[in-house]
Amino acid sequence: MANETLTAQIPGIIEDIQAEALLIMQDTAGVLDLVRVRDTEGEAGKTVDFPIYGQVASSAVAIVAEGTDVSTNHQITNTATSATVTENVIMSFISDLSLMSSNRDFIGDVAQLFASGMKAKLEDAIVGLAATFSQTLAGAAATMTLADWYTAISNIKAANGDLMQVNAIISPKQYWGAKGLRALLVDGSGAATLSDEFQTKGFVSNPFGMKVAVSNEINEDVASGGDAAGMIFTKGAIGVHLKGLIGVAEERDESARGFQLVGVGRWKAVELVDLWGNYFLSDVA
């Protein structure tokens, strides 16, 4: 009698788990907030285009006398990057006995399990794009410096990227390690190496005027060399096509006296503008 429909023994449990998992993912969106997002849940099709418009130089803007006709048109260029969603799946078997004997918040626990797994997978898809950027900071076996951070900002500015939306995603060792960002901002005693004015303006918690996220999904041993693969980019450098952060369904297995829970997230992360991003490869060993 396997694969029967869910019995009345657990009414509404799937809807509750899905709703709770979705709330958890929305409240802890993390690196998703740092990239460009197109959400097409409920719309037809699984592919979207992210339009990318060319920059308009100051030379294209003419100074003309009052009443004078402007005869030169400026051509607006537009390219597009496509993103076709793929399915990301997590499955778990829940026995009737475990459900009946649970003295905890079963719905909350399962929702947290599914949501944390999906969030990590989505984060992995985004940080996995770091190596696709052609500009590299520091490099293999090189320790990060303050100059690397300013070079990233300079690179983005040179490509007409938006400096008001610059972000960094780095690994735990790139942030807290002996060769990481914290070591650049404080000395060995824990005292700040930066001026009081620099600190009071918020640049220690928000260094260089950018958001810095720390991700456990970043490889800290690239090519077995003890290097971590972070990145510094502006928001428009990466796009994520979403078609539902998470959905939960069930399949009853009567002979096994339980049911399978299946969580599905549908998305695709793509690089949009290469020169708006920097691959931050630095030694953390």
QUIPEMO-V576606 format. One record per backbone hydrogen bond with DSSP energy under -0.5 kcal/mol. NH is the residue of the N-H (numbers start at 1). CO is the residue of the C=O. If there is no record, write none. Layout:
# QUIPEMO-V576606
{{NH	CO} {NH	CO}}
This chain:
# QUIPEMO-V576606
{{4	1} {4	252} {10	7} {11	8} {13	10} {16	12} {17	13} {18	14} {19	15} {20	16} {21	17} {22	18} {23	19} {24	20} {25	21} {26	22} {27	23} {28	24} {29	26} {32	29} {33	30} {34	31} {35	32} {36	235} {36	238} {38	240} {40	38} {40	242} {43	40} {48	83} {50	81} {51	49} {52	79} {54	77} {57	55} {60	57} {61	58} {62	60} {64	62} {68	65} {71	69} {73	71} {75	73} {77	75} {79	52} {81	50} {83	48} {85	46} {85	83} {86	267} {88	265} {90	263} {92	261} {94	259} {95	93} {96	257} {99	95} {100	96} {101	97} {102	98} {102	99} {106	104} {109	105} {110	106} {111	107} {112	108} {113	109} {114	110} {115	111} {116	112} {117	113} {118	114} {119	115} {120	116} {121	117} {122	118} {123	119} {124	120} {125	121} {126	122} {127	123} {128	124} {129	126} {130	127} {132	129} {133	129} {133	130} {136	134} {137	279} {139	137} {139	281} {142	139} {144	179} {148	145} {149	145} {150	146} {151	147} {152	148} {153	149} {154	150} {155	151} {156	152} {157	153} {158	154} {159	155} {160	157} {161	156} {163	161} {165	162} {166	163} {167	233} {168	211} {169	231} {170	213} {175	171} {176	172} {177	172} {177	173} {180	177} {181	174} {182	175} {183	177} {184	180} {184	181} {185	181} {185	182} {186	182} {187	191} {190	187} {193	185} {194	185} {199	195} {200	196} {201	197} {202	199} {203	198} {206	202} {207	204} {209	206} {210	207} {211	166} {213	168} {213	211} {215	170} {218	215} {222	227} {224	221} {225	222} {228	282} {229	219} {230	228} {230	280} {231	169} {232	278} {233	167} {234	276} {235	165} {237	234} {238	235} {239	270} {240	36} {241	268} {242	38} {242	240} {243	266} {247	264} {249	262} {251	260} {252	4} {253	258} {254	1} {254	252} {256	253} {257	253} {257	254} {258	253} {259	94} {260	251} {261	92} {262	249} {263	90} {263	261} {264	247} {265	88} {266	244} {267	86} {267	265} {268	241} {270	239} {272	237} {273	237} {276	273} {277	274} {278	232} {279	135} {280	230} {280	278} {281	137} {281	279} {282	228} {282	280} {283	142} {284	226} {285	226}}
